[in-house]
Amino acid sequence: ELVPVFCGSALKNKGVQLLLDAICDYLPAPTEVEDISGINPKNEETISRKSDSNEPVSALCFKIVANSFVGKLAYLRLYSGEIKSGTMIYNARTGKKERVTRIFQMHSNKQNQIETISAGDICAVVGPKDIITGDTICDEKKQIILESMEFPVPVISVAVEPELQADIDKLNIALSKLSEEDPTFTVRHDEISGQTLINGMGELHLDILVDRLKREYGLKINQGKPQVNYREELAETVLH
């Protein structure tokens, strides 16, 4: 079986249009895919939802972004039902309802505000505060938990500190926002050394995050040398 392969560069806008045309030509529309399956949290039975706006709401939060203009953006893939701006949505993880104040269709770094999203749509919503990547949004009376995403454990850590003592709180806030966006990025405080350690999937990953601290949050950062997170792995090996 032949599989199409597309090459290009988004930076120089090479091959992008061809890829978009191929998505329309080869990939199924939301109405052509199988019903989404999930778990009923009340009895642990497998249930499904059709890609239909008349079905109960089911959506998956697949990305969180801290936006300087509108605040916290939660990206949703709506599998069934309909969500309107100004209405309440139910988070199956927290068991709480939060209001959606605005809904956006995203075009690169631009937001096109809309009033309603329907089954099959991908959008970003503003309003919910206690929402993280992998959360299921559903109908409170007809709950479903969709398959969440599993993320690898960070393998490398770097000690960071602000050059100015007055920027400690600003650094902590910035690190908290970055960790909300990226589930593979964590922050911990080393009780022995007293250092703040940021943990990621590699040196490049952490270099990019430190650069964001400088560029987006205006922080001047001192950083240590990358260290492999071997202590936790060794402890886990000994326990088993």
Residue pairs with C-beta under 8 A, 6 or more apart in sequence:
4 22
4 26
6 15
6 18
6 19
6 22
7 15
8 14
8 15
8 16
8 18
8 19
9 15
10 16
29 120
30 51
30 119
30 120
30 121
31 51
31 120
33 51
35 48
35 49
35 50
35 51
36 48
36 49
36 51
36 58
36 79
36 80
36 146
37 46
37 47
37 48
37 147
38 46
38 47
38 48
38 49
38 58
38 136
38 144
38 145
38 146
38 147
39 45
39 46
39 47
39 144
39 145
40 46
40 47
40 143
40 144
40 145
41 92
41 143
41 144
41 145
42 143
47 144
49 55
49 56
49 58
49 79
49 80
49 81
49 144
50 80
50 119
51 79
51 80
51 119
51 120
52 80
52 119
53 80
53 81
53 82
53 118
53 119
54 81
55 80
55 81
55 119
56 80
56 81
56 138
56 139
56 141
56 142
56 144
57 78
57 80
57 81
57 82
57 83
57 89
57 90
57 137
57 138
57 139
58 78
58 79
58 80
58 81
58 136
58 137
58 138
58 139
58 144
58 146
59 76
59 77
59 78
59 79
59 81
59 83
59 89
59 136
59 137
59 138
60 76
60 77
60 79
60 134
60 135
60 136
60 137
60 146
61 74
61 75
61 76
61 131
61 132
61 133
61 134
61 135
61 136
61 137
62 75
62 76
62 77
62 133
62 134
62 149
63 74
63 75
63 133
63 181
64 72
64 73
64 74
64 75
64 131
64 132
64 133
64 180
64 181
65 72
65 73
65 75
65 124
65 181
66 72
66 73
66 177
66 178
66 180
66 181
67 73
68 216
70 102
70 104
70 111
70 126
71 126
72 126
72 128
72 129
72 131
72 180
73 104
73 124
73 125
73 126
74 124
74 125
74 126
74 128
74 131
75 106
75 122
75 123
75 124
76 83
76 117
76 122
76 123
76 124
76 125
76 137
77 121
77 122
78 117
78 118
78 119
78 120
78 121
78 122
78 123
79 119
79 120
79 146
80 119
81 118
81 119
81 139
82 116
82 117
82 118
82 119
83 89
83 100
83 103
83 116
83 117
83 125
83 137
84 100
84 103
84 115
84 116
85 100
85 101
85 102
85 103
85 114
85 115
85 116
86 99
86 100
86 101
87 99
87 100
88 97
88 98
88 99
88 100
89 97
89 98
89 99
89 100
89 125
89 128
89 137
90 96
90 97
90 137
90 138
90 139
90 140
90 143
91 97
91 98
91 128
91 130
91 131
91 135
91 136
91 137
92 135
92 136
92 137
92 138
92 143
92 144
92 145
93 132
93 135
93 136
94 130
94 135
96 130
97 140
98 127
98 128
98 129
98 130
98 131
99 127
99 128
100 125
100 126
100 127
100 128
101 126
101 127
102 113
102 125
102 126
102 127
103 113
103 114
103 115
103 116
103 117
103 123
103 124
103 125
103 126
104 111
104 112
104 113
104 114
104 123
104 124
104 125
104 126
105 111
105 112
105 114
105 123
106 112
106 122
106 123
106 124
111 124
114 123
117 123
132 180
132 183
133 149
133 183
134 148
134 149
134 183
135 148
136 144
136 145
136 146
136 148
138 144
138 145
149 183
151 183
151 184
152 184
152 201
153 229
154 184
154 185
154 186
154 199
154 200
154 201
154 229
155 199
155 200
155 201
155 202
155 228
155 229
156 199
156 200
156 201
156 202
156 203
156 205
156 206
156 226
156 227
156 228
156 229
157 197
157 198
157 199
157 200
157 226
157 227
157 229
158 197
158 198
158 200
158 206
158 210
158 223
158 224
158 225
158 226
158 227
159 190
159 193
159 195
159 196
159 197
159 223
159 224
160 171
160 196
160 197
160 198
160 210
160 213
160 221
160 222
160 223
160 224
161 171
161 195
161 196
161 221
161 222
161 223
162 168
162 170
162 171
162 219
162 220
162 221
162 222
163 220
163 221
163 222
164 220
167 219
167 220
170 217
170 219
171 196
171 213
171 217
171 219
171 221
172 196
174 213
174 216
174 217
174 219
175 187
175 196
175 198
175 213
176 187
178 185
178 209
178 212
178 213
179 185
179 186
179 187
182 209
184 200
184 201
184 205
185 198
185 199
185 200
185 205
185 209
186 198
186 199
187 196
187 197
187 198
187 199
188 196
188 197
188 199
189 195
189 196
189 197
190 196
190 197
195 224
198 206
198 209
198 210
199 229
200 206
200 209
203 226
206 226
210 221
210 223
213 219
213 221
214 220
214 221
